[in-house]
């Protein structure tokens, strides 16, 4: 299991290695592959706070869904590259979370994204409040 760390106050870093399955025939990461890397970064940030998504769904009846994503592809990543997926919370409301995420290789930015996450009731898939304790852990009010 890769290690995770806080690279700067409020910024969570998760290491990712580019595998063959992530690339096209030229050995370049396929554009949709970056979405999986960003998802892993978000999931591991939550896990580091003690918030597992399966447990959250089972115990609090809350699931997350990407509401919107704005992404800029700056430079390509290639087979075997060691990347860092960085995640920073920019807003944590009652039923919505906004994150700034970016992917770096050796400190060089490759991808820049802003992701809005909706908190939903696991059964109805309608907006639901994130439990206050979890909102506080994430840095919200």
N, C-alpha and C positions, 0 to 999 in steps of 0.2 A: 504494500500500500504506500503510495507516495506520501511524503510529509506535507503538511500545510503550515502556513505561518502568517503572521501579521507583518507585512512589509513596511507599512507606515500606519500611523493611527487612523483607524477606520477603513483601511484598505486590506482586504484579505487576498492572499496569493495562493493559488493551487497549481502545482506543476502538472504538465501534460506532455507526453511524448507523442510525436506523430508516427503512426503506424501505417503500414501499406494500405490497410482498409480505409484509411482517411484520405487517400490520394487518388488522383486521376492517373491516366497512363503516362503522364509526364513527371509523376512523382510530386506534384503540387497538391496541397490540400484543396479538395473540392469545396466550393463556397458553402454548401450546407453543412459540411463537417465542422465549421467554426461554431455553428449553432449548438452542436452537441458539446463542444468544449465549454461554451458559455453556460450551458445548463449544468454541467458538472461543477463549474465554479460556484454557481448559485447554490446548488445542493450541498456542496462541501462547506460553504460558508455557514449555512443553517446547521449542518451537523456539528461544526465546531462550536456553535452556540448551545448545543445540546438539544436541538430541534430536529428530530427525524421526521421526514415527510410521511412515512407510512404510519408512524405512531400518531402524528398530528391528525391524520385522516381518521384513524381508528378511535382515538380518545376525544378529540375535540370536534370531529366531523368537518374539518377544514382541509381543502385542497387548493393548490395554486394553479393558475392558468396564465400564460403569457397573453396579455391584452394588446400590447403593441411592442414593436421592436424597430429601432432605427439603427442601422449598421453601416459602417464605412469600412471597406476593404482597402487597406493602405499598401501592404506589401505581402507577397506570398510566403507561406510556410511550406517546407518541403519534408519529404520522407526523412525520418530519424531526428528531426529538429526537436530540441528540448524547449518547451514553451512555458510561459507563466500566464495563467488566467487570473486577472485581477478584478476584484469585485468591491464596489464601494456603494453603500446605501446612501441615497440622496433624499429619499422621502419615505416615511413609514406612517401611513394613515390608518384609519380604522379598518378599511377593507381594500386598500391598495398600497403597493410598494413600488418604488422606482429605484432602479439600480443603474449605476454607470459601470460598465465592464469594458475591459480592454485586454488584448492578448499581446504579449511581448516575447521577443526572442533576444536574449542577451541585452535587455534594456531598450531594444528598438521596437517601437509600436508597429504591429501588423494589422490589428483590427480594433476599431473603436465602436462601442455600442451603448445605447440607452434602452433599457428594458423596463416596461411597466407590467407589473404582475397583479392580477386580481385575486383576492381571497374569496373562495366560493364554498358554499355548503356542499359537502361531499355527496349528499343524496339528491338535492334539487338543482345543483349547479347554478344557483343564484348567489349574488353577492352576500357575503357574511363577514361579520367582524372578526378580525384576528384577536385571539385571546390577549387581554391586557398584559399578562406576564410575558408572553412571547414578544409582544410589541415593544415592551421595555428592554428585553434582552437584545432586540435588534437595533435599539437606539431610538425608537419612536417614543411618542408621548401617550 
